[in-house]
Amino acid sequence: MMKSNEKTAIILGATGLTGGILLQRLLAHKSYSKVLLFSRSSSGISHKKLEEHIIDMQQLLDYKSKFVANDVFCCIGTTKAKTPNKALYKNIDYGIPVAAAQLCKANHCNTFIVISALGANAGSSVFYNKVKGEMEQKVSEQRIPKLHILQPSLIAGKREEKRIGEWIGKVFMRLFRFLFVGRFKKYRSIHPKTIAEAMVWLANNNYDKIIIESDEIVQLVSDNNGRNRA
């Protein structure tokens, strides 16, 4: 029988902003004895719990035999500015999370937690919202026992690459944060630490909602650790 501190986690997107924070959280977490990374580049981290697989992420299904874990965390995502080609964008934001969910189902992984986006809607006329919505639908079809889809608003925090549109959005959010109240509260920017902490908590606790919007992510973390990091 597996002990509570013998769980294995998989992270997709550990070299990104949220994924990097999540990686540190899992390496320090007593419940995990191994953390597997599937990435196109190395994290640059050396740790006794860590095992890295540097692969072509669009060929993830070829690595079924190595994709074995209790909890799988998907932090994959690109942007219009970074990936202007719509076909390539869909291969990343739809193709990789769906492939990961399919591997979870095939290998009987118990938990799959994926970052989507606020406004995701398969019926949307906006391409980027539509892709996220279609991803959510396909992932849900896999019937993974414990599934959570996080829908954050604009993610705050420093990135290596410059994103002018995001920078403008973050400034706007800071200046007019007081306007985002009530049903508009979910549109406030959210810190990647908040998302990462929510993902870890969800993997190790019972929570009955599958789709969790941005303000709910903040509230969940606030309720369970006494800090609001948004």
C-alpha positions in Angstrom: 0.0 0.0 0.0 1.4 3.4 -1.0 2.1 5.8 1.8 0.8 9.4 1.7 4.3 10.7 1.1 5.0 8.4 -1.8 2.9 10.1 -4.4 4.3 11.0 -7.8 3.4 14.2 -9.6 3.8 15.2 -13.2 4.1 18.9 -14.3 3.6 20.1 -17.8 4.8 23.6 -18.3 7.2 23.8 -15.4 9.4 26.3 -17.1 6.6 28.9 -17.2 5.6 31.5 -14.6 3.0 29.5 -12.7 4.6 26.1 -13.5 7.9 27.2 -12.0 6.3 28.2 -8.7 4.3 25.0 -8.7 7.5 22.9 -9.2 9.0 24.5 -6.1 5.9 23.8 -4.1 5.8 20.2 -5.0 9.5 19.6 -4.4 9.0 20.9 -0.9 5.7 19.1 -0.3 5.9 16.1 2.0 3.2 14.2 0.1 5.4 13.8 -3.0 8.4 11.6 -3.3 8.9 12.1 -7.0 8.1 15.0 -9.5 8.3 14.3 -13.2 8.7 17.1 -15.7 7.8 16.9 -19.4 9.2 20.0 -21.1 10.8 21.2 -24.2 13.7 22.7 -22.2 15.3 22.0 -18.8 14.1 23.6 -15.6 17.8 24.1 -14.6 17.0 22.6 -11.2 18.7 19.7 -9.6 16.8 17.9 -6.8 16.6 14.3 -5.5 12.8 14.2 -6.2 13.1 15.5 -9.7 13.1 13.6 -13.0 13.1 15.5 -16.2 12.0 14.4 -19.7 13.0 16.9 -22.4 10.7 16.1 -25.3 8.8 17.5 -28.3 5.6 18.4 -26.3 3.5 18.0 -29.4 4.4 14.3 -29.4 3.5 13.7 -25.8 1.4 10.6 -26.6 4.6 8.9 -27.6 5.7 8.9 -23.9 2.8 6.9 -22.5 5.1 4.4 -20.7 6.8 7.2 -18.7 3.6 9.2 -18.0 2.7 7.5 -14.8 1.7 9.5 -11.7 -0.9 10.1 -9.0 -1.4 13.8 -9.7 -0.9 15.6 -13.1 -0.7 19.3 -13.3 -0.9 21.1 -16.7 0.3 24.6 -16.8 0.8 24.7 -20.6 -0.2 27.9 -22.4 0.9 30.4 -25.0 -0.3 33.8 -26.2 -1.3 35.4 -29.4 1.8 37.6 -29.4 4.1 34.6 -28.8 2.3 32.2 -31.2 0.5 34.2 -33.9 0.0 31.2 -36.0 -3.5 29.9 -35.1 -2.8 26.3 -36.0 0.3 26.2 -33.8 -1.5 28.0 -31.0 -4.2 25.4 -31.0 -1.6 22.6 -31.1 -0.2 24.0 -27.9 -3.2 25.2 -25.9 -5.6 22.5 -27.0 -3.4 19.6 -28.2 -1.0 19.3 -25.3 -3.6 19.4 -22.4 -5.9 17.0 -24.2 -3.0 14.6 -24.9 -2.1 14.8 -21.2 -5.7 14.1 -20.2 -5.8 11.1 -22.5 -2.6 9.7 -21.0 -4.1 10.2 -17.5 -7.1 8.2 -18.5 -5.0 5.5 -20.2 -2.6 5.2 -17.3 -5.2 5.5 -14.6 -3.9 8.7 -13.0 -6.2 9.8 -10.3 -5.9 13.6 -10.5 -5.7 16.1 -13.4 -5.5 19.8 -12.8 -5.3 22.1 -15.8 -5.0 25.9 -16.2 -7.5 27.3 -18.7 -8.6 30.9 -18.9 -11.5 33.1 -17.8 -13.9 33.4 -20.7 -13.2 30.0 -22.1 -16.2 29.0 -24.2 -16.3 26.4 -27.0 -19.1 28.4 -28.6 -17.3 31.7 -28.6 -16.7 33.7 -31.7 -13.3 34.7 -30.3 -10.7 32.1 -31.5 -8.7 32.1 -28.3 -11.6 31.7 -26.0 -13.0 29.0 -28.3 -9.8 27.0 -28.2 -9.7 27.0 -24.4 -13.4 26.0 -24.2 -12.9 23.2 -26.7 -9.9 22.0 -24.6 -12.1 22.0 -21.4 -14.7 20.0 -23.2 -12.3 17.4 -24.5 -10.5 17.1 -21.2 -13.8 16.6 -19.4 -14.7 13.8 -21.8 -11.9 11.7 -20.4 -13.7 11.1 -17.1 -10.7 11.4 -14.9 -11.7 10.6 -11.3 -10.5 13.9 -9.9 -10.6 16.8 -12.4 -10.2 20.5 -11.8 -10.1 23.2 -14.5 -8.8 26.5 -13.3 -9.9 29.7 -15.1 -7.6 32.5 -13.9 -8.0 36.1 -15.1 -4.9 38.1 -16.2 -1.9 36.5 -14.4 0.3 39.0 -12.6 4.0 38.5 -12.1 7.3 39.1 -13.9 8.0 37.2 -17.1 11.2 36.7 -19.0 9.6 37.9 -22.3 8.0 41.3 -22.7 4.2 41.3 -23.3 3.2 44.9 -23.9 -0.6 44.1 -24.0 -0.4 42.2 -20.7 1.7 45.0 -19.1 -0.9 47.6 -20.0 -3.6 45.3 -18.7 -1.8 44.8 -15.4 -1.4 48.6 -15.0 -5.1 49.1 -15.7 -6.0 46.4 -13.1 -3.9 48.0 -10.4 -5.2 51.5 -11.0 -8.9 50.5 -11.3 -9.0 47.4 -9.0 -11.6 49.1 -6.8 -14.1 48.9 -9.7 -13.8 45.1 -9.9 -16.3 44.2 -7.1 -19.3 41.9 -6.9 -19.8 39.8 -10.0 -16.9 41.7 -11.6 -14.4 40.6 -8.9 -13.4 37.5 -11.0 -11.8 39.8 -13.5 -9.1 41.1 -11.1 -5.6 40.0 -11.9 -4.3 37.0 -10.0 -0.8 36.1 -8.8 0.8 32.9 -10.1 1.6 31.9 -6.5 -2.1 31.9 -5.8 -2.8 29.6 -8.7 0.1 27.2 -7.8 -1.1 27.0 -4.2 -4.6 26.3 -5.3 -3.4 23.5 -7.5 -1.5 21.8 -4.8 -4.3 22.1 -2.3 -6.9 20.8 -4.8 -4.7 17.7 -5.5 -4.5 16.9 -1.8 -8.0 17.7 -0.6 -11.6 17.1 -1.6 -13.3 19.9 -3.6 -16.5 19.3 -5.5 -16.2 21.8 -8.2 -14.6 21.0 -11.6 -14.5 24.5 -13.1 -13.0 27.1 -10.7 -13.1 30.8 -11.8 -10.4 33.3 -10.8 -12.1 34.8 -7.8 -12.9 31.3 -6.5 -9.2 30.4 -6.8 -8.3 33.4 -4.7 -11.0 32.6 -2.1 -10.0 28.9 -1.9 -6.4 29.8 -1.1 -7.4 32.5 1.3 -9.8 30.2 3.2 -7.2 27.4 3.5 -4.0 29.2 4.4 -5.1 32.5 5.9 -3.3 34.5 3.2 -4.6 36.2 0.2 -1.8 36.3 -2.4 -3.9 37.7 -5.3 
